[in-house]
């Protein structure tokens, strides 16, 4: 089974008892939600869109058409990269990222 087929199967049915032996890299996350099943369903929908991309990787501007509309609508627009104006200001970035 190729990687794409294996990932799609895992997204659709979850990981099986021997999954850790098949994949050396596994990310586990914890989250709180009033509807965790819906969160997992949403994650699977988005990841399925990503995993099924074949050939040349889509250009940045194509992703809004490839990903589910509900996901794109909830994403914040990307900020343009600042001009090369000196060293990176981590504190300013954290304030902006945290919405402070």
N, C-alpha and C positions, 0 to 999 in steps of 0.2 A: 504494500500500500504506500503510495507516495505521500509526501508531507501534506500537500493540499487536501487530499482525500481524507487523511487521518484527522486533520484539523477540522474539516467540515463535519465529519462524523462526530467528533468530540463536542463541537458546538451544538449539534442537533440532539445528541443523546446524553451528553455528559461524559465524564471520564469513567472508565471501567476499572476493575480491581487491579489490572496489570498496567495501568496507564503510566505510573511513575517509572516503570522499567523501560517503556517505549520512548519516553521523552526525557532527555536529560535536563531540560529547562522547563520548569513549571512555576507559574506565578499564582500565588494564592492571595486573595484579598478578603478583607472583612468590611462589612458595611452595615448600617442600620437603616431600616426602611419600614414604613407601614405596610408596604406591599413588595416584599423581597422577590417573590416569584416574577412580578412584573419587571423589576430592575434586571433580573437575570435574563428574562425574555428580550428586553431592550438591548442589553449588552450583546447577546447572541445575534440579534438582527444586525447591529452595526458591524460586529466582527466578521460576520458572514459576508457582508459587502466588501470588506477589506481583503479577506482571504481568497475570495473568488476572482480577484484581479489577476489577469494573466498577461503575459507578454510585457510590453513596455509599461512601466509604472505610470499611472495617470498624472497628468499635469495638475498642479495645485488648483487651478480654476475649474477643473472637471469634477472635483470631489463633491461640491454641493449638489450636483446632479446624480452622483453615484450613491451617496449616502441617503438614508431615510430623511424625508422632509422634517419630521418632528425633531430629529437630532440636529440638523443644520439650523433650524430656527432657535434652538436653545443654546447654540454655541455663540460665544462672544466673537466679534470680528477680530482678526489679527491686527495688532498694532504694527505700523511700518517700523522697520529697523531704524534706529536713530542714525543720523549722520556720524561719521567717524569723528566724535567730538571728545575724545579722551578716554580715560579708563572707565570701566563698567562700574556703575553705582549700584551695588547690591541692595543697600537700604532703600533707595528710591524704587528699585524694581519690586522689592517686597511690599512696600506701601501700595504701589499700583496694583500688584497681584492680589493683595489682600483687600483691596477696595477701601483703604484707609486714607 
